[in-house]
Amino acid sequence: MVELTPEEKKTLITRNLQETLGEDKLNKVLTERDLKIYWGTATTGKPHVAYFVPMSKIADFLKAGCEVTILFADLHAYLDNMKAPWSLLELRTQYYEQVIKAMLSSIGVPLEKLKFVKGSDYQLSKEYTLDVYKLSSVVTQHDAKKAGAEVVKQVEYPLLSGLLYPGLQALDEEYLKVDAQFGGVDQRKIFTFSEKYLPQLGYEKRIHFMNPMVPGLAGGKMSSSEEDSKIDLLDSPANVKKKLKKAFCEPGNIADNGLLSFVKHVLFSLFKEGEGFEVCREAEHGGNVTFLKYEDLEKYYAEDKLHPGDLKATVEKYINRLLDPIRKIFETPALQKLSAAAYPPPAKVKAGAAPAAGADEDAPHRLDIRVGKVIEVARHPDADTLYVLKIDLAEAQPRTIISGLVKFVTEQELDQRLVAVLCNLKPSKMRGILSEGMVLCTSNADHTVVEPIVVPEKAAPGSRLAFEGYSGTPDEQLNPKKKVWEKLSVDLKTNSDGLAVWKDNFLLTPDGEKLSSKLANCAIK
């Protein structure tokens, strides 16, 4: 095997990255020895095809002779707003390890060159715990919250666990004994936090490598929680075809094109010498063409010489080629059982009864209902019956929500009031102003009396409301074509005591308090 020069190693290490922090140190280390790098992943949502982006970069690191550690950050998964419940933590960590090893094998990465570590194996040690305390004595709340802004779920009243998250990630660099950490550009604030605070504990500053964020199939970030934006690693060929068919792929658009990004950051980095992106098409549509450089493909697509349908068909071929070995590995009964146990479907659970065996498609857990606080009330400039409300939902910015309450509730009654807000409706314009949700109200039969549901005064803005007996993650956004809200709202009402229910299951705050209305036996809309 030909020994690479330090410059050749650096080229491999940094290609396709969006940013590198600590380039001088990188140059110095490469002249002395091979670089030690770690990549960590919190074991939360199911890994999807976008994980091939860091996997292909790990392949680059290994080609450059780097020593690579992969961290399964199980404690981080729990600390980030309990995205992985404690009861599922070990199962999800096992699933991540199996699926990531299968991905690496799929792209020809020899596993013996990698080191796999579970966070809780060292993060519960006496030494690490003491360093967490030391770090907490020098880090401000402001810096901790700012560092996690792009990664940790943000709320107005953050849990202490989310503030600890950046500090633990910084300490991981020292305890894994690496020169560098690799992650997405969304980790940048955590990386600069680490560079600021590790030296205050007497530890050296590390190098940081950042990948760009790859657009999802629907445009925007590819996310585990957005079903249509990602292809699961165990999706069947039929599902891959279905999802790619829906993928956002505008003719000539190279700026927000998840398919082209995948081709650039995954396929071209994996192609062997002389191998290219081969598009097969009928002669009347231009015939077959092979691109040996990504830049040539991008230019060709920007000039409208390649139809989106042909791009999708070609990407489908390559994705299935990557997924086939993973599907085969997960055909074993043991791994199928692990997959089902680590990611059980949202299930309907009646009080006093055992959980249902499968998911309940039209259950109210799909509704993202949260406590909001009205902080501003104004009349709609173009509609006499509408208010324009600014509502604090403990997000980065208050949401603008249009509500038709002018005839029923005064501005003074609404101002500073706690309300229940349906947050995952598709935003829509109402008389020219975008409304980002709906205030839930009760109404009598002839619609002469309408009032917002009464929220217990102790409820915190941003806290999620749930129906008794139902568990599961709400949809990222309710699909208007599926009429999810319309179907579920039929059974959403107040009972004879004026308490909000869905099919006799109470709507509750996180503390178990019930929501109510002075209107009994009335619909909630």
Summary of the structure (lengths in Angstrom):
residues: 525
radius of gyration: 25.8
end to end distance: 68.8
largest distance: 82.5
contacts: 1654
relative contact order: 0.09
helix: 39%
strand: 20%
